[in-house]
Amino acid sequence: MTAAALTSPAAASRAVTTVRSEQAAALLDLLPVRGGLSWVRHGEGLVGWGEAARLEVSGPRALAEAAEWWDRFTTGLDVADEVRVPGSGPVLFASIAFDPVAGTSVFVVPEVVVGRRDGVGWITAVGAAPELPEAAPADDGPAPRLRYADGALDPASWCAAVAAAVTSIDAGELEKVVLARDLLVSSDVPLDPRRILRRLAARFPGCWTFAVDGLLGATPELLLRRTGRQLSSRVLAGTAPRGAGAEDERLAAALLDSAKDRAEHGLAVDSLVRALEPYCRELTAPAEPELLTLANVRHLATDVIGTQRDSAGLLELVGAVHPTAAVCGTPTPDAAALIGELEGMDRGRYAGPVGWLDATGDGEFGLALRCAELVGDDGARLFAGCGIVAGSHPAAELAETQSKFAAFQAALEG
């Protein structure tokens, strides 16, 4: 079943103008209090606001229908683009459900986009002359007082779910399953998404700080980037906490040497490579993972690079690679079924693809991890997950989710 577009492409203005901009303000400082869109890393990327068009869609053809809708929107546009780089001209922001068939995916064409790439800045406007707003002042007010509550499962019940998953793996029913949990938070004052995004970007500059329709986060995982026919992806699986001094180095070495974590990582890389191979004439993945070091955790990381052989669009490619073993498991159908049996919650758009697509077919999609969904003005639902394989220990996996929650909690707590 497909939800109707809330704003039809035909109803939107057909004029799109992109001009260079030398504005020096940080991209995230330009966002409005509500409804901002973001995809920013190391101070570069895209932010947007307003809605020239919007689609909410679900069902077995969700991504195909979204691609067709975007094609209809861009066909016949009167585009004046003096920059002509990936992300200039018309841009579509997307937040796709973990299960696009059952969940609702959201696609938004902003009225205004401000971008920066390799030091070049620009402004794009739909139906109006591009005009840069004043940067919003930093929010230096007192931190909100927060109350936390268990989500679908309390910690003990979630640990029991992990134990049940390990039993299924030991029985040979599957190799890996990713189990997530949620944490509910309420605030004594309205939560300001701009403050949250700024704090995430400051603490995790190497992650992609994203915001689409109330889903905010800073993801370290790039699901798929397309630039012309060049494809790239960063696979993360296998996690260790940070420590102090010599302990930090010991934890890093232990992660690289961990048979359990390396096996989990290998499954994630293999699942992505298998999904991309039919679309690529060249595809390379290093034999050994590297360490990705973040402020709160380390991950095993592998960058996969490919050259596309056919004309498949980015949304089709995203649909082909999602869900990878990094967010679902292996084999995918068995892992997805076990997730539905054990997690006890609807993931919604958590762990789904999130990012942007332009009119030329270029774009970037990450996985919506280290994130939360805002609920009303003063609440949020946080998410964190772990890859469960043979040898996983429930208490250790629970501690890993707590480390991942901490990234967003620090941004909330000020």
C-alpha positions in Angstrom: 0.0 0.0 0.0 1.3 3.4 -0.9 0.7 6.7 0.9 -0.1 9.6 -1.3 2.3 12.5 -1.8 1.4 15.2 0.6 2.6 17.8 -2.0 2.4 16.6 -5.6 5.3 17.3 -7.9 2.9 19.1 -10.4 1.9 21.5 -7.7 5.4 22.7 -7.0 7.1 25.6 -8.8 9.1 24.6 -11.9 11.9 27.1 -11.4 15.1 26.0 -9.5 18.0 28.4 -9.1 21.5 27.7 -7.7 24.0 30.5 -7.1 27.4 30.5 -5.5 27.6 31.7 -1.9 30.6 32.9 0.1 28.7 32.7 3.4 31.0 31.8 6.3 28.4 30.6 8.8 28.4 26.9 9.8 25.8 25.1 7.8 24.0 23.8 10.9 23.7 27.4 12.2 21.4 28.2 9.3 18.7 25.7 10.2 15.3 26.9 11.5 14.0 25.7 14.9 11.7 23.1 13.3 11.7 21.2 10.0 15.4 21.5 9.2 17.1 18.9 7.0 20.8 18.0 7.3 23.6 16.0 5.9 26.9 17.5 7.2 30.4 16.1 7.7 33.5 18.0 8.6 31.5 21.2 8.1 30.6 20.4 4.5 27.4 18.9 3.0 23.9 20.1 2.7 21.2 21.7 4.9 17.7 22.6 3.9 14.3 23.8 5.0 10.8 24.3 3.7 8.9 21.8 1.6 8.5 22.2 -2.1 7.3 18.6 -2.4 6.9 15.7 -0.1 6.2 11.9 -0.4 5.4 9.3 2.3 5.4 5.9 0.8 5.3 2.2 1.9 4.7 -1.1 0.2 6.6 -3.6 -2.0 7.4 -0.9 -4.6 8.2 1.9 -2.2 11.6 2.8 -3.5 10.7 2.3 -7.1 7.7 4.6 -6.6 9.9 7.2 -4.9 12.3 7.1 -7.8 9.5 7.5 -10.3 8.1 10.4 -8.3 11.5 12.1 -8.2 11.9 11.6 -11.9 8.5 13.3 -12.5 9.4 16.2 -10.3 12.7 16.9 -12.0 11.4 16.4 -15.5 10.8 19.8 -17.2 12.2 21.8 -14.3 13.6 25.2 -15.3 17.0 24.8 -13.6 19.7 27.6 -13.5 22.7 26.1 -11.8 26.0 28.0 -11.8 27.8 25.6 -9.6 27.1 22.1 -11.1 28.6 19.9 -8.5 27.0 16.9 -6.7 24.2 18.3 -4.4 23.6 21.5 -6.4 20.4 22.1 -8.3 17.3 20.2 -7.1 17.9 17.9 -4.1 15.7 15.3 -2.5 16.3 14.4 1.2 15.2 10.9 2.2 14.7 8.8 5.3 13.8 5.2 4.4 12.2 2.7 6.7 14.3 -0.2 7.9 11.6 -2.3 6.3 10.4 -0.2 3.3 7.5 -2.7 2.6 5.9 -2.4 6.0 7.3 1.0 7.3 6.8 4.5 6.0 9.6 6.2 4.2 9.8 10.0 3.9 11.1 12.0 0.9 11.3 15.8 1.1 12.3 18.4 -1.6 13.3 21.5 0.4 12.4 25.0 -0.8 15.9 26.1 0.1 19.2 24.2 0.3 22.6 25.6 1.3 25.6 23.5 0.4 29.3 23.4 0.7 31.8 21.0 -1.0 35.5 21.3 -1.2 35.3 24.9 0.0 32.7 25.9 -2.7 29.4 27.1 -1.3 26.0 27.6 -2.9 22.3 28.3 -2.3 19.5 26.6 -4.2 15.9 27.8 -4.1 12.8 26.3 -5.6 10.4 28.9 -7.0 12.1 32.0 -5.5 15.4 33.9 -5.6 18.0 32.3 -3.4 18.4 34.2 -0.2 20.6 33.3 2.7 19.1 33.7 6.2 21.0 35.0 9.1 22.8 32.4 11.2 20.9 31.5 14.3 22.8 32.3 17.6 24.1 29.5 19.6 21.8 28.2 22.3 23.6 28.8 25.5 20.6 28.3 27.8 20.5 25.8 30.6 20.6 22.1 29.6 17.1 20.5 29.8 16.3 18.2 32.7 15.7 14.7 31.2 13.8 11.6 32.4 14.6 8.3 30.9 12.4 5.2 30.6 12.8 1.7 29.2 11.5 1.3 25.6 10.0 -2.0 24.3 12.3 -4.2 26.5 13.9 -3.5 29.8 17.6 -4.5 30.0 17.0 -7.9 31.5 14.5 -8.8 28.9 16.7 -7.5 26.1 19.6 -9.7 27.4 17.3 -12.7 27.4 16.5 -11.9 23.7 20.3 -11.8 23.0 20.7 -15.2 24.7 17.9 -16.6 22.6 19.5 -15.3 19.5 22.8 -16.9 20.4 21.0 -20.2 20.9 19.5 -20.0 17.4 23.0 -19.2 16.0 24.6 -22.1 17.9 21.8 -24.4 16.5 22.9 -23.4 12.9 19.7 -21.5 12.1 21.6 -18.4 11.1 25.1 -16.8 11.3 24.3 -13.4 12.7 21.5 -11.2 13.8 21.5 -7.5 14.7 19.3 -6.8 17.8 18.4 -3.2 18.7 16.7 -1.6 21.7 15.1 1.7 22.3 15.2 4.2 25.2 12.6 6.8 25.8 13.4 10.3 27.0 11.2 13.3 28.1 12.4 16.8 28.7 11.1 19.6 31.0 11.5 22.0 28.1 11.0 21.7 24.3 14.0 20.0 22.7 15.8 22.2 20.2 17.0 20.0 17.3 19.5 22.6 16.2 21.3 22.4 19.6 21.3 18.6 19.3 22.7 18.6 15.8 25.4 21.1 16.6 26.6 19.1 19.6 26.6 15.9 17.6 28.7 17.5 14.8 31.1 19.0 17.3 31.7 15.7 19.0 31.6 13.5 15.9 33.0 15.7 13.0 33.9 12.6 11.0 30.3 11.2 11.1 27.4 12.4 8.9 25.2 14.5 11.0 21.7 14.1 9.6 18.1 15.3 10.1 15.1 14.3 8.1 11.5 14.6 9.3 12.3 14.4 13.0 15.0 11.7 12.8 18.3 13.1 14.0 21.7 11.5 14.4 25.4 11.2 13.6 26.1 8.1 11.6 29.6 6.7 11.0 28.4 4.3 8.4 28.1 5.3 4.7 25.8 2.8 3.0 26.3 4.0 -0.5 27.7 7.1 -2.4 27.2 7.5 -6.1 29.2 10.1 -8.1 28.6 9.5 -11.8 29.3 5.7 -12.1 31.6 5.6 -9.1 30.2 3.9 -6.0 31.6 3.8 -2.5 30.6 2.4 0.8 32.0 2.3 4.3 31.1 -0.9 6.2 31.2 -0.9 10.0 30.8 -4.0 12.2 32.6 -4.9 15.4 32.8 -2.4 18.2 34.9 -1.7 21.3 34.6 1.0 23.9 37.2 3.7 24.4 39.5 3.8 27.4 42.1 6.1 29.0 45.8 6.0 28.2 47.3 2.5 27.8 43.8 1.0 28.3 42.6 2.7 25.2 45.4 1.1 23.2 44.8 -2.3 24.7 41.1 -2.1 23.7 42.0 -1.1 20.2 44.4 -4.0 19.8 41.9 -6.4 21.3 39.3 -5.3 18.7 41.6 -5.9 15.8 42.5 -9.3 17.2 39.0 -10.4 18.2 37.9 -13.4 16.2 34.3 -12.7 17.2 34.4 -9.1 15.9 36.3 -10.0 12.8 33.8 -12.7 11.9 30.9 -10.2 12.4 32.7 -7.7 10.3 33.4 -10.2 7.5 29.7 -11.1 7.2 28.8 -7.4 6.8 31.4 -6.8 4.1 30.4 -10.0 2.3 26.7 -9.1 2.3 27.4 -5.7 0.8 29.8 -7.0 -1.9 27.3 -9.7 -2.9 24.5 -7.1 -3.3 26.7 -4.7 -5.4 28.4 -7.2 -7.6 25.6 -7.5 -10.2 25.7 -3.8 -10.7 29.5 -3.3 -11.0 32.1 -4.0 -13.5 34.8 -3.4 -10.9 34.5 -3.8 -7.1 37.3 -3.8 -4.5 37.3 -4.5 -0.8 40.4 -4.7 1.3 41.2 -8.1 2.8 41.8 -6.6 6.3 39.6 -4.1 8.1 40.9 -0.8 9.6 40.1 0.8 12.9 37.7 3.8 12.9 38.1 5.8 16.1 35.3 7.9 17.4 34.9 9.9 20.6 33.1 7.1 22.5 33.8 3.8 20.6 36.0 2.2 17.9 34.7 0.1 15.0 36.2 -2.3 12.5 35.8 -0.5 9.1 36.2 -1.4 5.5 35.8 0.9 2.5 34.4 -0.7 -0.6 34.8 1.0 -4.0 33.1 0.1 -7.3 32.4 1.2 -10.8 28.8 0.8 -12.0 28.2 -1.1 -15.2 24.6 -0.3 -15.8 22.2 2.6 -15.5 20.4 1.7 -12.2 19.5 4.7 -10.2 20.7 5.4 -6.7 17.4 4.5 -5.0 17.4 1.1 -6.8 21.0 0.5 -5.7 20.1 1.4 -2.1 17.2 -1.0 -2.2 19.5 -3.7 -3.5 22.1 -3.4 -0.7 19.7 -2.7 2.2 19.6 -4.3 4.7 23.2 -5.4 5.0 24.4 -7.8 7.6 25.6 -4.7 9.5 22.0 -3.8 10.5 20.1 -7.0 9.9 22.1 -10.2 9.9 22.9 -13.3 7.8 21.1 -14.9 6.0 18.9 -11.8 5.7 15.4 -13.4 5.6 16.2 -15.5 8.7 17.8 -12.6 10.6 14.8 -10.3 9.7 12.4 -12.9 11.0 14.3 -13.3 14.2 14.4 -9.5 14.7 10.6 -9.5 14.4 10.4 -12.3 17.0 12.8 -11.0 19.6 13.1 -7.2 19.5 9.5 -6.4 20.5 9.5 -3.0 18.7 8.9 -1.3 15.4 12.3 0.1 14.2 10.5 2.6 12.0 13.3 4.5 10.1 16.0 3.5 12.6 18.8 1.6 10.8 17.2 2.5 7.4 19.0 4.4 4.7 19.1 8.2 5.2 20.7 10.8 2.9 20.1 12.8 -0.3 19.8 12.5 -4.1 20.2 15.2 -6.7 18.6 15.5 -10.2 21.7 14.0 -11.9 21.5 10.8 -9.9 24.4 11.6 -7.6 23.9 11.3 -3.8 24.9 9.9 -0.5 23.1 7.5 1.8 24.2 6.4 5.3 22.5 4.2 7.8 20.4 5.9 10.4 22.4 4.9 13.5 23.4 6.7 16.7 20.1 8.5 16.3 16.8 9.4 17.9 13.3 10.2 16.6 11.8 13.3 18.2 8.4 12.7 19.7 6.4 15.9 20.0 8.3 19.0 21.3 9.7 17.5 24.5 10.3 13.8 23.9 12.6 11.4 21.9 13.1 7.8 21.2 16.7 6.7 21.1 18.0 3.6 19.4 21.1 1.4 19.6 21.9 -2.1 18.3 24.5 -4.8 18.3 25.6 -7.6 15.9 25.0 -11.0 17.6 27.1 -13.9 16.5 28.4 -17.1 18.0 30.2 -16.2 21.2 28.3 -13.1 21.9 27.6 -12.4 25.6 24.4 -10.7 26.6 26.0 -8.4 29.3 28.7 -7.3 26.9 26.2 -6.5 24.1 24.1 -4.6 26.6 27.1 -2.5 27.5 27.7 -1.9 23.8 24.2 -0.5 23.4 24.8 1.8 26.4 28.0 3.1 24.8 26.1 3.9 21.6 23.2 5.5 23.5 25.7 7.7 25.2 26.6 9.5 22.0 23.1 10.9 21.6 22.5 11.3 25.4 25.5 13.7 25.6 24.0 15.8 22.8 20.7 15.9 24.6 22.0 16.6 28.1 24.1 19.6 27.0 
